[in-house]
Amino acid sequence: MNVLNERFRFDKYIVDPSANLLLINGKQKKLEPQVIHLLTYLAFHKGQVINREPVSYTHLRAHETEADL
């Protein structure tokens, strides 16, 4: 099982990457896959300095298809 697809909590938010959902005080907010990907990446790298290149290319482009390019 991929830990990056499991629900996790930070502050008052619950993030469900596998469903592209952000839960705020029990209310669901559907987010774009790229936004969930970035949010998950940042949450799992808390306290680290993140270089722009891995975030913008590797993680945000992970869901693009050849038709999108």
Secondary structure, DSSP 8 states (H G I E B T S, - for coil): --GGGS-EEETTEEEEGGGTEEEETTEEEE--HHHHHHHHHHHHTTTS---HHIIIIIITSTT--GGG-
